[in-house]
């Protein structure tokens, strides 16, 4: 059987509705044409996909329902989460229409065709934060539309340390979620530079017409290295090799969590792990380390060890002062 990621890639090409050659798919997938042909044969013979072929490549026969066939447990989980997320739309006309189309993906799956997906309601705990109100989704929807239309927007934004909002015109690149909060990665068209904006602090989004000859700024993905989307990142700056030892209960928790894309974990012995990160800033990882109390100890770098020492000393002084004042 072909590898799963190759099959998913071929399915994606076929779902596009265009005719595509084995050569083009192989180049995109960085594999051999033989691998592509094996994937197509598997889809035809095993999964029953109505794949046609000719001089212009491969395509799906119409009408076709094979492209909406669930073929993996991961896809089952994705459909269940999508259905739960649709609760935001409630019983609106668009909510009912999208839900109906989503449920159609099960109609040709041997194990799922007769399942009553509505029974999942409330059984998967997708819980919006308190900030995710109708107004919050309106902001996110406006930004999503601007990204799809490749057009600038003017936003009203409030910095965390300020009480008032300011107006800025930006070119939106990506919507990103980190630590339970959504952020907009965008280029500041007035001051220059790529910045991030926390969506809960965006109060207004106004689409703007792109000026004649406008060239969309290039998106540079800084954020896989930064510890949290809010951390400053210098393209040419150094990256810190961070190592934190965690013991006991929290060591077991650490084995189940992924806090950062660069994260690796050494399991040294039962209930003792070392968590490694490559980070551009240390302020946020200092706070992250302190959350584990005495169960965490910074191994490297020394700069981070000193930052934690100073914070612990200040905390001790604060509590001792309060006790004496009482």
Residue pairs with C-beta under 8 A, 6 or more apart in sequence:
1 42
1 46
2 35
2 38
2 39
2 42
4 72
6 29
6 31
6 35
6 36
6 39
7 39
7 42
7 43
9 25
9 28
9 29
9 39
10 25
10 29
10 36
10 39
10 40
10 43
11 43
11 67
13 20
13 24
13 25
13 28
13 58
14 20
14 43
14 49
14 51
14 58
14 59
14 60
14 67
15 60
15 67
17 59
17 60
18 59
19 54
19 56
19 57
19 58
19 59
20 57
20 58
20 59
21 56
21 57
21 58
22 33
22 36
22 37
22 40
22 57
22 58
23 33
24 57
25 36
25 58
26 32
26 33
26 35
26 36
29 35
29 36
40 51
40 53
40 58
43 49
43 51
43 66
44 50
44 51
47 66
47 69
47 71
48 66
48 69
49 60
49 64
49 66
49 67
49 69
50 60
50 61
50 64
50 66
51 58
51 59
51 60
51 61
52 58
52 59
52 60
52 61
53 59
60 66
60 67
65 107
65 108
66 108
68 104
68 105
68 107
68 108
69 105
69 108
69 109
70 76
70 79
70 105
70 106
70 109
70 112
71 109
76 112
79 102
79 105
79 106
79 117
80 117
80 120
80 124
81 124
81 126
82 102
83 99
83 102
83 103
83 117
83 120
83 121
84 120
84 121
84 124
84 126
85 126
86 95
86 98
86 99
86 102
87 121
87 126
88 128
88 132
88 137
89 95
89 98
89 99
103 117
106 112
106 113
106 115
106 117
107 113
129 180
129 181
131 181
131 200
136 199
136 200
139 199
139 202
139 203
139 204
139 205
140 175
140 182
140 199
142 153
142 205
142 207
143 153
143 172
143 175
143 184
143 199
143 202
143 205
144 175
145 207
146 152
146 153
146 172
146 205
146 207
147 172
147 173
147 174
147 175
149 207
150 210
150 216
151 207
151 208
151 209
151 210
152 169
152 170
152 171
152 172
152 189
152 207
152 208
152 210
152 214
153 169
153 170
153 172
153 205
153 206
153 207
153 208
154 167
154 168
154 169
154 170
154 205
154 206
154 208
155 167
155 168
155 169
155 170
155 184
155 197
155 202
155 204
155 205
155 206
156 165
156 166
156 167
156 202
156 203
156 204
157 165
157 166
157 167
157 168
157 197
157 201
157 202
157 203
158 164
158 165
158 166
158 201
158 203
159 166
159 201
160 198
160 201
165 201
165 203
168 188
168 189
168 190
168 191
169 188
169 189
169 190
169 208
170 184
170 186
170 187
170 188
170 189
170 195
170 197
171 186
171 187
171 189
171 216
171 217
172 184
172 185
172 186
173 185
173 186
173 187
173 194
173 217
173 219
174 184
174 185
174 219
175 182
175 183
175 184
175 185
175 199
176 182
176 183
176 184
176 185
176 196
176 223
176 229
177 183
178 223
178 228
178 229
178 230
179 228
181 198
181 199
181 200
181 229
182 198
182 199
182 200
183 196
183 197
183 198
183 199
183 229
183 230
184 196
184 197
184 199
184 202
185 194
185 195
185 196
185 219
185 223
185 229
186 194
186 195
186 196
186 197
187 193
187 194
187 195
187 217
188 194
188 195
189 217
194 217
194 219
194 220
194 222
196 223
196 229
196 230
198 230
220 235
222 233
222 235
223 229
223 233
224 261
224 262
225 233
225 239
225 261
225 262
225 278
225 279
225 280
226 232
226 233
226 279
226 280
226 281
227 260
227 277
227 279
227 280
227 281
227 284
227 285
227 288
228 284
230 284
231 279
231 280
231 281
231 283
231 284
232 280
232 281
233 280
233 281
234 280
237 280
238 280
239 278
239 279
239 280
240 278
240 279
240 280
240 281
240 282
240 301
240 303
240 304
241 276
241 278
241 300
241 301
242 276
242 277
242 278
242 279
242 282
242 285
242 298
242 300
242 301
242 304
243 274
243 275
243 276
243 298
243 299
243 300
244 274
244 275
244 285
244 289
244 296
244 297
244 298
244 299
245 272
245 273
245 274
245 296
245 297
245 298
245 299
246 254
246 272
246 273
246 274
246 275
246 292
246 295
246 296
247 271
247 272
247 295
247 296
248 271
248 295
249 271
249 295
250 292
250 295
250 296
251 271
251 272
251 273
251 295
252 271
254 265
254 273
254 275
255 265
255 267
255 273
259 275
259 277
259 288
260 277
260 279
262 276
262 277
262 278
262 279
263 275
263 276
263 277
264 275
264 276
265 273
265 274
265 275
265 276
266 273
266 274
266 276
267 273
268 274
274 299
277 285
279 285
282 301
282 303
282 304
282 307
283 307
285 304
286 304
286 307
286 308
286 311
289 296
289 298
289 304
289 308
290 296
290 308
290 311
290 312
298 304
298 305
298 308
